[in-house]
Amino acid sequence: MRINSNKSIHKRKRDPYRLLLRLTVILVIVVAVSAAIFALCNAAVQTDYRAKRAEIEKINIDGEQEFNVRLNELISSQNASIDPTTGDLVREDLAYWETTLAERTWRLEDEGYAELENTYITTVDRESLITGGLLLVNPWHSLPADFNDSTLVSVGNTSGWKIAVTDGNVRLFPVAFDALQAMINAAAEDNLSDYIVREAYRSNDTQTELFNKRMEELSSRYSGDILIEQTKRYVNYPGTSEYQSGLSFRMDIYNRENPEVGKQKFQESDQGKWFTNNSWKYGVIFRFPTQDFPTSAWEDKSYKTGVSAQMNLYRYVGKAHATAMRILGYCLEEYLEFLIQHPHICLYEDGALRYEIYRIEAGTSATYDLPVPNPATSYIASLDNLGGLVMAYAYEQ
């Protein structure tokens, strides 16, 4: 303060710049403190986040490791599965079937859903798969639209007429012809001859002609849908006949110089008995077992095949499948249903692995990339006309 002449006392005026400076300093301090508090809080949040994240990652890793352990146990085990509800590993005894064929013990074992091991990939075109052997053709499953008969061969001409046929139009796909020829040659080694192939492949035109002819014969008794259904009892609707597969052939016996030979019933002749009993060794099955036919020892399968007529019709399916069907006692329809339920099976002959069969769900494609185990010496692949593709691998001993 200062005292003026009239003794009055006055306060010194405040310096505005100094006041502003103080406020600025205070504001800076407040901002700094706030920034420090924010940094501390953010660090705490980040630390907590990292800790939570690490905990979650650890839980995920532990869960994945636990799942992989169970999965590896399943893959390596022949008697385990994963419960779809609980995810637990359930051990069970997988089924097997055993019988004696040609004085050898054959055992078919279910491998569950175990994957193939040590495989490489091969590419197979759809046309080859259609003629692979397992294509189901029956009243409920028609030929696929892209079925192609261009590779059929004449049985008589291709065999140099060593295989007797009704005429030169008896044709088969090469795989079926090869099996037929091998059977007839083997029968000859057992002093059995006089075989004749009465019929094999039928074109769709031929099947249509036969169907229409039978329908015309029945037209005086039936009409409309009833006429068609009645006709189907005698002739398969075009596209659903086993003859149209190009893999089936109807056998008989015949000798031009000895007519008495042809008077025998095929299944009662030595030739017929040999053919039926040994066909599985060459990849061929007896297609339509019915009541007491070919013999009383066979189970009637007409309820599955839709065919109750007695026909000496044989069908190529491949050695692995023919053997499996003989072990199981199944017709083709039953066997394909079996493979849907048991997509991976192995066949053992006297304890040694001979065949491995693996079914894969397959869509429509021009080509397919398929797995082949490295130890396998050969394989055949086939579409089954049921949405699947079946691989059969052979292991030579």
C-alpha positions in Angstrom: 0.0 0.0 0.0 0.9 3.6 -0.3 -0.4 6.7 1.7 -1.3 9.7 -0.3 -1.6 13.2 0.8 -5.0 13.0 2.2 -4.0 10.0 4.3 -6.4 7.6 2.4 -5.3 4.1 1.9 -5.7 2.4 -1.6 -5.2 -1.2 -2.7 -2.7 -1.9 -5.5 -4.3 -2.9 -8.8 -4.0 -6.6 -9.8 -1.8 -7.5 -12.7 -4.0 -9.3 -15.3 -1.1 -11.1 -17.0 0.1 -12.6 -13.8 -3.4 -13.8 -13.1 -3.7 -15.4 -16.5 -0.3 -17.1 -16.0 -1.5 -18.6 -12.7 -4.7 -19.9 -14.3 -2.7 -21.4 -17.1 -0.3 -23.1 -14.8 -3.2 -24.5 -12.8 -5.0 -25.7 -15.9 -1.8 -27.4 -17.1 -1.4 -29.1 -13.8 -5.1 -30.3 -13.9 -4.6 -31.6 -17.5 -1.4 -33.4 -16.5 -3.0 -35.0 -13.5 -6.0 -36.0 -15.6 -3.7 -37.4 -18.3 -1.8 -39.4 -15.7 -5.0 -40.7 -14.1 -6.3 -41.7 -17.6 -3.0 -43.4 -18.4 -3.1 -45.3 -15.2 -6.7 -46.4 -15.7 -6.0 -47.3 -19.4 -3.0 -49.3 -18.4 -5.1 -51.1 -15.8 -7.8 -51.8 -18.3 -5.2 -53.1 -20.9 -3.6 -55.3 -18.3 -7.0 -56.7 -17.3 -7.9 -57.2 -21.0 -4.6 -59.0 -21.7 -5.1 -61.2 -18.7 -8.7 -62.1 -19.7 -7.6 -62.7 -23.3 -4.8 -65.0 -22.2 -7.2 -66.9 -20.0 -9.7 -67.3 -22.9 -6.9 -68.4 -25.2 -5.7 -70.9 -22.7 -9.2 -72.3 -22.3 -9.5 -72.6 -26.1 -6.1 -74.2 -26.5 -6.9 -76.7 -23.7 -10.3 -77.5 -25.2 -8.8 -78.0 -28.6 -6.1 -80.2 -27.3 -8.6 -82.3 -25.4 -10.8 -82.6 -28.5 -7.8 -83.6 -30.6 -6.8 -86.2 -28.0 -10.3 -87.7 -28.2 -10.3 -87.5 -32.0 -6.9 -89.2 -32.3 -8.0 -91.9 -30.0 -11.1 -92.4 -32.1 -9.1 -92.5 -35.4 -6.6 -94.9 -34.0 -9.2 -97.1 -32.4 -11.3 -99.7 -34.2 -13.9 -99.8 -31.4 -14.7 -96.2 -30.4 -17.0 -93.4 -31.4 -17.8 -89.9 -30.3 -21.2 -89.3 -28.7 -22.8 -86.5 -30.8 -24.7 -85.2 -27.7 -22.0 -85.1 -25.0 -18.8 -85.3 -27.2 -17.5 -88.1 -25.0 -15.5 -90.9 -26.5 -17.5 -94.1 -26.3 -15.8 -97.4 -26.8 -17.8 -100.3 -28.3 -17.1 -103.6 -30.0 -17.4 -103.1 -33.7 -19.2 -105.8 -35.6 -17.5 -108.5 -37.7 -18.6 -111.4 -39.9 -16.8 -114.6 -40.5 -17.3 -117.6 -42.7 -15.4 -120.3 -44.6 -15.2 -120.0 -48.4 -13.2 -122.4 -50.6 -11.6 -123.9 -47.4 -10.3 -120.5 -46.4 -11.5 -118.4 -43.3 -12.8 -115.1 -44.4 -13.5 -112.3 -41.9 -15.2 -109.0 -42.6 -14.5 -106.3 -40.0 -16.3 -103.0 -39.6 -13.7 -100.2 -39.3 -16.3 -97.7 -38.1 -15.5 -94.2 -39.3 -11.7 -94.5 -39.2 -10.0 -92.7 -42.0 -7.7 -94.3 -44.6 -4.0 -94.0 -43.8 -1.0 -93.0 -45.8 -2.9 -92.2 -49.0 -2.2 -90.4 -52.3 -4.8 -88.9 -54.6 -5.9 -90.2 -58.0 -8.4 -88.6 -60.4 -11.1 -90.7 -62.0 -13.7 -89.6 -64.5 -17.4 -90.1 -64.0 -17.8 -92.4 -67.0 -15.4 -94.9 -65.6 -17.2 -94.7 -62.2 -20.6 -95.5 -63.8 -19.2 -98.7 -65.2 -17.1 -99.6 -62.1 -19.4 -102.4 -61.0 -21.7 -101.2 -58.2 -24.2 -99.0 -60.1 -27.6 -100.1 -58.8 -30.3 -100.5 -61.5 -33.7 -101.7 -60.3 -37.3 -100.7 -60.3 -36.5 -97.9 -57.8 -33.2 -96.7 -59.3 -33.0 -95.7 -62.9 -29.9 -95.4 -65.0 -28.2 -92.0 -64.7 -29.0 -89.6 -67.5 -25.3 -89.5 -68.6 -25.0 -93.3 -68.9 -22.9 -94.1 -72.0 -22.8 -97.5 -73.7 -20.1 -96.6 -76.2 -17.5 -98.8 -74.6 -19.5 -102.1 -74.7 -17.8 -105.0 -76.4 -19.2 -108.0 -78.3 -18.7 -111.1 -76.2 -18.5 -113.4 -79.2 -16.2 -111.2 -81.3 -13.9 -110.2 -78.5 -13.4 -113.8 -77.3 -12.7 -114.9 -80.9 -16.0 -116.8 -80.6 -14.5 -119.1 -77.9 -17.4 -118.0 -75.7 -20.7 -119.2 -77.2 -23.4 -116.5 -77.6 -26.9 -116.3 -79.0 -25.7 -113.8 -81.6 -23.1 -111.1 -82.2 -25.2 -108.5 -80.4 -24.5 -110.0 -76.9 -22.4 -107.2 -75.4 -20.9 -106.3 -72.1 -18.6 -103.6 -70.6 -15.0 -104.8 -70.7 -14.7 -105.4 -66.9 -17.7 -107.7 -67.0 -16.4 -109.5 -70.2 -13.0 -110.0 -68.5 -14.7 -111.6 -65.5 -16.9 -113.8 -67.6 -14.0 -115.0 -69.7 -11.9 -115.8 -66.6 -14.8 -117.9 -65.2 -15.3 -119.9 -68.4 -11.6 -120.5 -68.7 -11.4 -121.7 -65.1 -14.4 -123.9 -65.6 -12.7 -125.5 -68.6 -9.7 -126.3 -66.4 -12.2 -128.3 -64.3 -13.4 -130.1 -67.5 -16.6 -128.1 -67.7 -17.7 -126.6 -71.0 -20.8 -126.0 -73.2 -21.6 -122.6 -71.7 -23.6 -120.1 -73.7 -24.5 -116.5 -72.9 -28.1 -116.1 -73.9 -28.4 -112.4 -73.2 -26.5 -109.4 -71.9 -26.8 -105.7 -72.5 -30.2 -104.2 -73.6 -30.4 -100.7 -75.0 -33.1 -98.4 -73.9 -34.8 -98.8 -77.2 -34.8 -102.6 -76.9 -36.2 -102.3 -73.3 -38.9 -99.9 -74.5 -39.9 -102.2 -77.3 -40.2 -105.2 -74.9 -42.2 -103.1 -72.4 -44.6 -101.7 -75.1 -45.1 -105.2 -76.5 -46.0 -106.6 -73.1 -48.3 -103.6 -72.4 -50.1 -104.2 -75.7 -50.7 -107.8 -74.8 -52.3 -106.7 -71.5 -54.2 -103.8 -72.9 -57.4 -105.9 -73.4 -57.5 -106.5 -69.6 -56.2 -103.3 -68.2 -55.9 -99.6 -69.0 -54.2 -96.4 -67.7 -51.9 -96.5 -64.7 -53.1 -100.1 -63.8 -51.9 -101.3 -67.3 -48.5 -99.8 -66.7 -48.2 -101.3 -63.2 -49.3 -104.7 -64.5 -46.8 -104.6 -67.3 -44.0 -103.8 -64.8 -44.7 -107.2 -63.2 -43.3 -108.9 -66.3 -41.0 -106.4 -67.9 -39.0 -103.6 -66.2 -39.8 -100.1 -67.1 -37.2 -98.7 -69.6 -34.2 -97.4 -67.7 -34.7 -99.8 -64.7 -33.7 -103.2 -66.1 -30.6 -104.9 -64.8 -29.9 -105.9 -68.4 -29.4 -102.2 -69.1 -26.4 -102.0 -66.7 -24.1 -103.6 -69.3 -22.6 -105.6 -66.4 -25.1 -108.5 -66.3 -25.4 -111.7 -68.4 -27.8 -114.6 -68.5 -26.2 -118.0 -68.7 -27.2 -121.4 -70.1 -25.6 -124.6 -71.5 -25.7 -125.6 -75.1 -24.0 -128.1 -77.4 -24.9 -128.1 -81.1 -23.8 -131.7 -81.5 -25.5 -133.0 -78.4 -29.0 -131.5 -77.9 -29.5 -133.4 -74.7 -27.0 -131.0 -73.0 -29.4 -128.0 -73.5 -32.3 -129.9 -72.0 -30.8 -129.7 -68.5 -31.8 -126.9 -66.1 -28.8 -124.7 -65.8 -28.7 -124.7 -62.0 -29.0 -128.5 -61.8 -26.2 -129.1 -64.2 -22.5 -129.4 -63.2 -21.8 -126.3 -65.2 -24.4 -124.3 -63.5 -23.4 -125.5 -60.0 -19.8 -124.6 -60.6 -20.7 -121.2 -62.0 -22.9 -120.2 -59.1 -20.6 -121.6 -56.4 -17.4 -120.0 -57.8 -18.5 -116.8 -59.3 -17.5 -114.7 -56.3 -13.9 -115.5 -56.9 -14.0 -113.6 -60.2 -16.0 -110.6 -59.0 -19.4 -111.9 -60.1 -22.6 -112.5 -58.1 -25.8 -114.4 -58.7 -28.1 -111.4 -59.1 -31.7 -112.6 -58.2 -32.0 -115.3 -55.6 -35.6 -116.4 -55.1 -37.4 -119.1 -53.3 -35.4 -122.3 -53.6 -33.4 -120.8 -56.5 -30.7 -121.3 -57.5 -30.9 -123.9 -54.7 -32.7 -124.2 -51.5 -29.6 -123.1 -49.6 -30.0 -119.6 -50.9 -32.2 -117.1 -49.2 -35.1 -115.5 -51.2 -34.2 -111.9 -51.9 -37.1 -111.0 -54.1 -38.5 -108.7 -51.5 -35.3 -106.5 -51.9 -34.7 -106.9 -55.6 -38.2 -106.7 -56.8 -37.6 -109.8 -59.0 -39.4 -113.1 -58.2 -38.8 -114.8 -61.6 -36.2 -117.5 -61.7 -33.4 -116.1 -63.9 -29.9 -117.4 -64.4 -28.6 -113.8 -64.4 -25.1 -113.0 -63.1 -23.7 -109.5 -62.4 -20.1 -108.2 -62.3 -19.4 -106.2 -59.1 -15.7 -106.7 -58.6 -13.8 -109.3 -56.5 -13.8 -107.3 -53.2 -17.5 -106.7 -53.3 -18.4 -110.2 -54.5 -16.4 -111.6 -51.6 -18.0 -109.3 -49.1 -21.5 -110.1 -50.4 -20.8 -113.8 -50.2 -19.6 -113.5 -46.6 -22.6 -111.5 -45.6 -25.1 -113.4 -47.7 -26.5 -110.2 -49.2 -27.9 -109.3 -52.6 -26.7 -106.1 -54.3 -29.5 -103.9 -52.7 -28.7 -105.2 -49.2 -25.0 -104.8 -49.7 -25.2 -101.1 -50.8 -27.5 -100.3 -47.8 -24.9 -102.1 -45.6 -22.1 -99.8 -46.9 -24.1 -96.7 -46.1 -24.2 -97.9 -42.5 -20.7 -99.3 -42.5 -18.7 -97.1 -44.9 -15.3 -98.6 -44.0 -14.7 -102.3 -43.9 -11.8 -104.7 -44.3 -11.7 -108.3 -45.5 -9.2 -110.8 -44.2 -8.3 -114.2 -45.7 -6.8 -116.5 -43.1 -5.9 -113.5 -41.1 -4.2 -111.5 -43.9 -5.7 -108.3 -45.2 -7.0 -108.8 -48.8 -9.5 -106.0 -49.4 -10.4 -102.7 -47.9 -13.6 -101.0 -48.9 -14.4 -97.3 -48.3 -17.6 -95.4 -49.2 -17.6 -91.7 -49.8 -20.7 -89.4 -50.2 -20.3 -88.0 -53.7 -22.1 -85.3 -55.7 -22.2 -84.9 -59.5 -18.9 -84.1 -61.1 -17.1 -84.8 -64.3 -14.0 -86.0 -62.4 -13.4 -87.1 -58.8 -10.2 -86.9 -56.7 -10.0 -90.1 -54.7 -7.8 -91.4 -51.9 -5.7 -94.6 -52.4 -3.6 -96.1 -49.6 0.0 -96.5 -50.6 0.2 -100.3 -49.7 -2.7 -101.1 -52.0 -1.7 -103.0 -55.1 -4.8 -102.1 -57.1 -8.2 -100.5 -56.7 -11.6 -100.2 -58.4 -14.0 -97.3 -58.0 -17.7 -97.1 -58.6 -20.7 -94.9 -58.2 -23.5 -96.8 -56.5 -26.5 -94.7 -57.8 -27.4 -94.0 -54.1 -25.4 -90.8 -53.8 -22.2 -92.6 -52.9 -18.8 -93.5 -54.4 -17.2 -96.8 -53.3 -13.5 -97.5 -53.4 -12.3 -101.1 -53.2 -8.6 -101.7 -52.6 -6.7 -105.0 -53.1 -3.7 -106.1 -51.1 -1.8 -108.9 -52.7 -0.1 -111.4 -50.4 
